[in-house]
């Protein structure tokens, strides 16, 4: 296994683990790698410092990072499950429906859906409370 520091087009940096460098290239080309913060699939390798030290220290550090990544992935999955069970999915109508709720034109309730960065920024400027969640794809999808 090899660890790469990765970066998306929105400058979010994160770590990815691959069998080898070629495995990263194949997955990136097929857009199978997704930023855990924004969902962007335009991923590149970021600059990284070499792992210098005793082999056991390097392996221990990598194992710890892998365990942290598993925990983070599990937490993100739990957040996704909670949102899907307790909020209404309004899909691409999210900006319109969020405005309707905010201005009292629609029933007040928790919703989730899709919005571009520009749409989310416009909503925030209007005072509509919105937030972006890291929406990692499910392992079974």
C-alpha positions as CSV (number, residue, x, y, z in Angstrom):
1,X,0.0,0.0,0.0
2,X,1.1,3.5,-0.7
3,X,-0.2,6.8,0.7
4,X,-0.6,9.9,-1.3
5,X,-1.5,13.4,-0.3
6,X,-4.2,14.4,-2.7
7,X,-5.9,17.8,-3.6
8,X,-9.1,18.7,-5.4
9,X,-9.8,21.7,-7.6
10,X,-11.1,23.5,-4.6
11,X,-7.7,23.1,-2.8
12,X,-9.0,20.7,-0.2
13,X,-6.1,18.4,0.8
14,X,-6.7,14.8,2.0
15,X,-4.9,11.5,2.1
16,X,-5.6,8.5,-0.1
17,X,-4.3,4.9,0.1
18,X,-3.6,2.8,-3.1
19,X,-2.0,-0.4,-4.0
20,X,0.5,1.5,-6.2
21,X,1.0,4.6,-8.2
22,X,-0.7,3.1,-11.2
23,X,-3.8,2.3,-9.2
24,X,-4.1,5.9,-8.2
25,X,-3.7,7.0,-11.9
26,X,-6.4,4.5,-13.0
27,X,-8.9,5.6,-10.3
28,X,-8.3,9.3,-10.9
29,X,-8.7,8.9,-14.7
30,X,-12.1,7.1,-14.1
31,X,-13.1,9.8,-11.6
32,X,-13.4,7.2,-8.8
33,X,-11.6,9.3,-6.2
34,X,-13.8,11.9,-4.5
35,X,-12.9,14.8,-2.2
36,X,-14.4,14.0,1.2
37,X,-15.1,17.7,1.8
38,X,-16.8,18.8,-1.4
39,X,-17.3,15.7,-3.5
40,X,-15.1,17.0,-6.4
41,X,-13.7,14.2,-8.6
42,X,-10.9,16.2,-10.2
43,X,-8.2,14.9,-8.0
44,X,-4.4,15.3,-8.3
45,X,-1.4,14.3,-6.2
46,X,-0.3,17.1,-3.8
47,X,3.2,17.8,-2.7
48,X,4.2,15.5,0.1
49,X,7.2,15.2,2.4
50,X,9.0,11.8,2.3
51,X,8.5,9.5,5.2
52,X,12.0,9.5,6.7
53,X,12.7,7.5,9.8
54,X,13.0,4.0,11.0
55,X,10.8,1.5,9.1
56,X,8.8,0.6,12.2
57,X,8.1,4.2,12.9
58,X,6.9,4.8,9.4
59,X,4.7,1.7,9.4
60,X,3.3,2.7,12.8
61,X,2.5,6.2,11.6
62,X,0.9,4.9,8.4
63,X,-1.2,2.4,10.3
64,X,-2.4,5.1,12.6
65,X,-3.3,7.3,9.7
66,X,-5.2,4.4,8.0
67,X,-7.1,3.8,11.3
68,X,-8.0,7.5,11.5
69,X,-9.2,7.5,7.9
70,X,-11.4,4.5,8.6
71,X,-12.9,6.2,11.7
72,X,-13.5,9.4,9.6
73,X,-15.1,7.4,6.9
74,X,-17.4,5.7,9.4
75,X,-18.4,9.0,11.0
76,X,-19.2,10.5,7.6
77,X,-21.3,7.4,6.8
78,X,-23.2,7.9,10.1
79,X,-23.9,11.5,9.3
80,X,-25.1,10.6,5.8
81,X,-27.4,7.9,7.3
82,X,-28.8,10.4,9.8
83,X,-29.5,13.0,7.2
84,X,-31.1,10.6,4.8
85,X,-33.4,9.2,7.6
86,X,-34.4,12.5,9.1
87,X,-34.4,15.1,6.3
88,X,-36.3,15.5,3.0
89,X,-34.2,15.0,-0.2
90,X,-35.3,17.8,-2.5
91,X,-32.5,17.1,-5.1
92,X,-31.7,19.9,-7.5
93,X,-34.6,22.0,-6.1
94,X,-32.6,22.6,-2.9
95,X,-31.9,26.4,-3.4
96,X,-35.5,27.1,-4.3
97,X,-37.0,25.0,-1.5
98,X,-34.5,26.5,1.1
99,X,-35.6,30.0,0.1
100,X,-39.3,29.0,0.4
101,X,-38.8,27.6,3.9
102,X,-36.7,30.6,5.0
103,X,-39.3,33.1,3.7
104,X,-42.3,31.1,5.2
105,X,-43.7,30.0,1.8
106,X,-43.2,26.3,2.5
107,X,-43.4,24.1,5.6
108,X,-40.4,24.4,7.9
109,X,-38.5,21.1,7.9
110,X,-35.0,19.8,7.5
111,X,-34.0,19.3,3.8
112,X,-30.9,18.3,1.8
113,X,-30.1,18.3,-1.8
114,X,-27.9,19.7,-4.5
115,X,-26.6,23.2,-4.9
116,X,-23.6,24.7,-6.7
117,X,-21.0,26.7,-4.7
118,X,-22.5,29.8,-6.3
119,X,-26.0,28.9,-5.3
120,X,-24.9,28.1,-1.7
121,X,-23.1,31.4,-1.5
122,X,-26.2,33.3,-2.7
123,X,-28.3,31.6,-0.1
124,X,-25.9,32.5,2.6
125,X,-25.8,36.1,1.5
126,X,-29.6,36.2,1.8
127,X,-29.3,34.9,5.3
128,X,-30.7,31.5,4.5
129,X,-28.9,29.0,6.9
130,X,-27.2,26.5,4.7
131,X,-24.2,24.2,5.2
132,X,-22.2,21.9,3.0
133,X,-21.7,18.3,4.1
134,X,-19.0,16.0,2.9
135,X,-21.1,13.5,1.0
136,X,-18.9,10.5,0.3
137,X,-20.3,7.8,-2.0
138,X,-21.4,4.6,-0.4
139,X,-19.2,1.6,-0.8
140,X,-22.2,-0.3,-2.2
141,X,-23.1,2.2,-4.9
